[in-house]
Amino acid sequence: MKKSEKTINEIRKLITSLTDEDFEELQEMAEEQANYVHPLKMATAQRIREAGEYNKKVIPVLKELRDIFIQGKPE
């Protein structure tokens, strides 16, 4: 098996191991990041909020990828 095939297989295993509860926790974390405020560390707060907004976009894509992997999994 090629290195790239092994990498894809490892990614598939990791993503398919995620549960709906994991995604709920990730969504809560992303919301907290997106709403983070610190009056004395504005640059840090901005970076954390941007990470939260990014994570909020990535989470549904990961969930969709997980579902695709599960549907395509040989029986």
N, C-alpha and C positions, 0 to 999 in steps of 0.2 A: 504494500500500500504506500502510495506517495505521501510525502509530508503534508501537502495541501489537503489530501483526502483525510488524513488523520486529524488535521486541524478542524476541518468542516465537521467531521464526526464528533469531535470533542465539543464544538459549539452546539451542535444538535443535542447532544446529551445534556449539556448545561441548560439550554433553553427549555427543553421538554421537561426538565425537572422542576421548573418554576410552577407554582400553584397560583390560583386566583387570589389567595390570601397574600402571597408574596407581592403580586401586582398591586393589591390594595395598600400594602405597607409602603411600597415604592411611590404610589400616588400621593399618599399622605406626606412622605418625606419631600417629594417634589413641591407640594403645596407649601410646606413650611419654608423651603428654600425660596420659593417665588415670593413669599410674603416677608422675608427676613428684613429687619430694620435694625440698624445700630447707628445712633446719632453721631458717635465719635469715629466710626470707621466706615465712612461712606463708600470708599472704593471697594472695600471688602464686601460690604452689603450689596453693592451693585454686582460684583462677580458672583456672589451666592444666588442673587435673584436671577441672573442670566442663566446660571446652571440649572436652577429650578424650572425656568421656562423651557430650556432645552430638554430636560428630563421629562417634562410633561408631554413633549412631542414624541420622545423616543419610546416611552412606556407602551402606548397602544401599538406601535410598530413591532416591538418585541413580542407582545401578546399575540398579534396576528401571525408573526413568524412561528411562534410556538405552536399555534393551532394548525398552521400549514404542515409543519413537521409531524405533528401527531396524526393528521389526516393521511399523510403520505407514508406513514410508517407501515412496513410490511407486517402482516399478521403472523 
